[in-house]
Amino acid sequence: MTDYEIPRPTSGDVVELILDDHRLFESLLRDLRDATADREAARAALSAVLIAHGVAEESKVYPNLQRKDAITDHEAEHGEEEHAEGNEALLALLECKGTDTQKFDDAVEDLATALNHHIGEEEQTILNPARTDVSQEVRDDLGAKWTAERNRLLDEGAGSIENVRSIVAKAHKEGLLPADDEDDDE
């Protein structure tokens, strides 16, 4: 298995750092669609960075932007709901036994749909206000806090299937995702 090098910045403007991860997600999704790529390595890398990224955003970025009145409670909650949806789609991808099946390809597309929707909304409704309503000093401070948390989570194996299962189960319990029996009604 080829290991993907996940960048581990330690400082910078939080907006630019988050955007860099968004571009990394898109690159890893392209590799997951490419039958000649090391899909297993791409899946592992995407799982690790996606979970570390989202958890760090929810704990370090969203609350601070709310306190600065750059985003509303609703925008933060909506971002968390979209993280939960992406994590659920990620779990389905992680649970695929191989990487050369239609089930795998379908799971990649489900994850891509959830992730691309979230990236677009987050860049417009959370990152744009952070650019315009929050000082450079605060964005740099948030960048240092976010990268420290993201890197800590990467070191702890945030993308393991067991951790992703736990995060998805917690999201169901907290109402960020519909109860499992509600999924069947859609």
Solvent accessible surface area in square Angstrom, and as a share of the most:
residue,aa,sasa,rsa
1,M,155,0.69
2,T,84,0.49
3,D,121,0.62
4,Y,69,0.26
5,E,157,0.70
6,I,26,0.13
7,P,71,0.45
8,R,110,0.40
9,P,44,0.28
10,T,103,0.60
11,S,74,0.48
12,G,28,0.27
13,D,25,0.13
14,V,1,0.00
15,V,1,0.00
16,E,88,0.40
17,L,14,0.07
18,I,1,0.01
19,L,23,0.11
20,D,90,0.47
21,D,7,0.04
22,H,0,0.00
23,R,105,0.38
24,L,35,0.17
25,F,3,0.01
26,E,49,0.22
27,S,40,0.26
28,L,3,0.01
29,L,3,0.01
30,R,143,0.52
31,D,37,0.19
32,L,0,0.00
33,R,105,0.38
34,D,58,0.30
35,A,86,0.67
36,T,129,0.75
37,A,28,0.22
38,D,44,0.23
39,R,25,0.09
40,E,73,0.33
41,A,2,0.02
42,A,0,0.00
43,R,12,0.05
44,A,44,0.34
45,A,8,0.06
46,L,0,0.00
47,S,1,0.01
48,A,21,0.16
49,V,0,0.00
50,L,15,0.08
51,I,2,0.01
52,A,0,0.00
53,H,4,0.02
54,G,9,0.08
55,V,48,0.28
56,A,0,0.00
57,E,0,0.00
58,E,52,0.23
59,S,55,0.36
60,K,66,0.28
61,V,1,0.00
62,Y,1,0.01
63,P,40,0.25
64,N,25,0.13
65,L,1,0.00
66,Q,49,0.22
67,R,168,0.61
68,K,101,0.43
69,D,123,0.64
70,A,9,0.07
71,I,7,0.04
72,T,78,0.45
73,D,105,0.54
74,H,135,0.60
75,E,46,0.21
76,A,4,0.03
77,E,97,0.43
78,H,63,0.28
79,G,3,0.03
80,E,49,0.22
81,E,50,0.23
82,E,9,0.04
83,H,17,0.07
84,A,4,0.03
85,E,86,0.38
86,G,5,0.05
87,N,17,0.09
88,E,52,0.23
89,A,16,0.12
90,L,0,0.00
91,L,23,0.11
92,A,49,0.38
93,L,0,0.00
94,L,27,0.13
95,E,72,0.32
96,C,5,0.03
97,K,196,0.83
98,G,25,0.24
99,T,30,0.17
100,D,125,0.65
101,T,59,0.34
102,Q,125,0.55
103,K,132,0.56
104,F,0,0.00
105,D,50,0.26
106,D,72,0.37
107,A,9,0.07
108,V,2,0.01
109,E,78,0.35
110,D,89,0.46
111,L,0,0.00
112,A,2,0.01
113,T,97,0.56
114,A,25,0.19
115,L,5,0.03
116,N,72,0.37
117,H,98,0.44
118,H,11,0.05
119,I,8,0.04
120,G,34,0.32
121,E,52,0.23
122,E,3,0.01
123,E,37,0.16
124,Q,127,0.57
125,T,59,0.34
126,I,4,0.02
127,L,1,0.01
128,N,65,0.33
129,P,25,0.16
130,A,0,0.00
131,R,93,0.34
132,T,110,0.64
133,D,87,0.45
134,V,9,0.05
135,S,63,0.41
136,Q,87,0.39
137,E,140,0.63
138,V,35,0.20
139,R,30,0.11
140,D,59,0.31
141,D,68,0.35
142,L,2,0.01
143,G,0,0.00
144,A,43,0.33
145,K,89,0.38
146,W,1,0.00
147,T,1,0.00
148,A,66,0.51
149,E,24,0.11
150,R,1,0.00
151,N,21,0.11
152,R,107,0.39
153,L,19,0.10
154,L,15,0.08
155,D,105,0.55
156,E,112,0.50
157,G,37,0.35
158,A,4,0.03
159,G,11,0.11
160,S,47,0.30
161,I,49,0.25
162,E,116,0.52
163,N,51,0.26
164,V,0,0.00
165,R,111,0.40
166,S,67,0.43
167,I,40,0.20
168,V,9,0.05
169,A,60,0.47
170,K,117,0.50
171,A,6,0.05
172,H,36,0.16
173,K,175,0.74
174,E,101,0.45
175,G,58,0.56
176,L,40,0.20
177,L,6,0.03
178,P,49,0.31
179,A,46,0.36
180,D,100,0.52
181,D,104,0.54
182,E,89,0.40
183,D,54,0.28
184,D,122,0.63
185,D,122,0.63
186,E,173,0.77
